[in-house]
């Protein structure tokens, strides 16, 4: 993945013992890195993407504000060197069931679609992550449609 994020990931996790809470935190950081990357992949993160990411990171992953700011900063700085997502996806595969991995893909689709259009780079990235998470193509499409439906419902209520 991104070198700085990888170093942050390893440093943050080295401080924690392998308790259930440490593993949960490790999984949340891995998921956060992937969510942040989808917004930055098209070289433009919109305000709506940033707000949705903040909400997902706080509500779904319970990350602290300092961790969110640090991860966001590193992702934007190191976008050009993104090459490998295996360390993050392998950890997720080891500990998350199919439903949780599907939810990650749906969250990625929500972030990609929240600005009103899905960029081809975003779609390619989500497809790549879905493959690495062993999410079947039918679930990949189902997650896309579910994310678009959720965003449409949110827009109607605003």
C-alpha positions in Angstrom: 0.0 0.0 0.0 1.3 3.4 0.7 4.6 3.5 2.4 3.7 6.0 5.1 0.4 4.3 5.8 2.1 0.9 6.0 4.7 2.4 8.5 1.9 4.0 10.5 -0.1 0.7 10.5 2.9 -1.3 11.7 3.9 1.3 14.3 0.4 1.7 15.7 0.0 -2.0 15.9 3.4 -2.8 17.4 2.4 -0.8 20.5 -0.5 -3.0 21.2 -0.5 -6.5 22.5 -2.4 -9.2 20.7 -5.6 -8.9 22.7 -9.1 -9.0 21.1 -9.2 -5.2 21.3 -5.8 -4.9 19.6 -6.9 -7.2 16.8 -10.2 -5.2 16.4 -8.2 -2.0 16.2 -5.8 -3.5 13.6 -8.7 -4.6 11.5 -10.2 -1.1 11.7 -7.0 0.5 10.6 -6.7 -1.8 7.6 -10.3 -1.1 6.6 -9.7 2.7 7.1 -6.7 2.7 4.8 -8.8 1.0 2.0 -11.7 3.4 2.5 -9.4 6.4 2.4 -7.7 5.2 -0.8 -10.9 4.9 -2.8 -11.6 8.6 -2.3 -8.1 9.6 -3.3 -7.7 7.2 -6.2 -9.0 9.7 -8.8 -6.7 12.5 -7.5 -9.6 14.5 -6.2 -11.4 14.0 -2.9 -14.7 16.0 -2.7 -16.1 17.4 0.4 -19.0 14.9 0.3 -16.5 12.0 0.0 -14.4 13.4 2.9 -17.5 13.8 5.1 -18.7 10.3 4.4 -15.3 8.8 5.1 -15.2 10.7 8.4 -18.6 9.4 9.4 -17.7 5.8 8.4 -14.4 5.9 10.3 -15.9 7.4 13.4 -19.2 5.4 13.5 -18.3 2.1 11.9 -14.7 1.7 12.9 -14.5 3.9 16.1 -11.2 5.4 15.1 -10.0 8.4 17.1 -9.8 11.9 15.4 -6.0 11.9 15.5 -5.8 8.6 13.7 -8.3 9.7 11.1 -6.4 12.9 10.4 -3.0 11.1 10.2 -4.3 8.4 7.9 -6.0 11.0 5.6 -2.9 13.1 5.4 -0.7 10.2 4.6 -3.0 8.8 2.0 -3.1 12.1 0.1 0.7 12.5 0.3 1.5 9.0 -0.9 -1.1 8.4 -3.5 1.4 8.0 -6.3 3.3 5.2 -4.6 0.3 2.9 -4.0 1.1 -0.6 -5.2 0.1 -3.3 -2.7 -3.0 -3.8 -0.6 -2.3 -7.4 0.4 -1.2 -6.7 4.0 -4.5 -5.0 4.6 -6.8 -7.4 2.7 -5.1 -10.5 4.0 -5.7 -9.4 7.6 -9.4 -8.6 6.7 -9.8 -12.0 5.0 -8.4 -13.8 8.1 -10.8 -12.2 10.5 -13.9 -10.9 8.7 -16.6 -13.1 7.4 -18.2 -12.6 4.0 -20.9 -10.2 5.3 -18.3 -7.9 6.8 -16.2 -8.0 3.6 -19.3 -7.3 1.6 -20.0 -4.3 3.9 -16.5 -2.9 3.2 -17.2 -3.1 -0.6 -20.6 -1.4 -0.1 -18.8 1.4 1.9 -16.3 1.8 -0.9 -19.1 2.1 -3.4 -20.8 4.7 -1.2 -17.6 6.8 -1.0 -17.1 6.5 -4.8 -20.7 7.5 -5.6 -21.4 10.2 -3.0 -20.1 13.0 -5.3 -22.6 12.0 -8.0 -20.3 10.1 -10.3 -18.2 7.0 -10.1 -14.8 7.5 -11.7 -13.3 4.6 -13.7 -10.3 4.6 -11.3 -12.6 4.3 -8.4 -14.5 1.4 -10.0 -11.2 -0.4 -10.9 -9.9 0.0 -7.4 -13.2 -1.3 -5.8 -13.1 -4.3 -8.2 -9.5 -5.0 -7.2 -10.3 -4.9 -3.5 -13.4 -7.1 -4.0 -11.2 -9.6 -5.8 -8.6 -9.5 -3.0 -11.4 -9.9 -0.4 -12.8 -12.8 -2.4 -16.2 -11.1 -2.7 -18.0 -12.7 -5.7 -18.8 -10.6 -8.7 -22.6 -10.9 -8.0 -22.0 -9.4 -4.5 -19.7 -6.7 -6.0 -22.7 -5.6 -8.2 -25.2 -6.0 -5.4 -23.1 -3.8 -3.1 -22.8 -1.1 -5.9 -26.6 -1.0 -6.3 -27.2 -1.0 -2.5 -24.8 1.9 -2.0 -26.5 3.9 -4.8 -29.9 3.1 -3.2 -28.7 4.3 0.3 -27.3 7.5 -1.2 -30.6 8.2 -3.1 -32.6 7.7 0.1 -30.2 10.1 2.0 -30.6 12.7 -0.7 -34.4 12.5 -0.5 -34.3 13.1 3.2 -32.2 16.2 3.0 
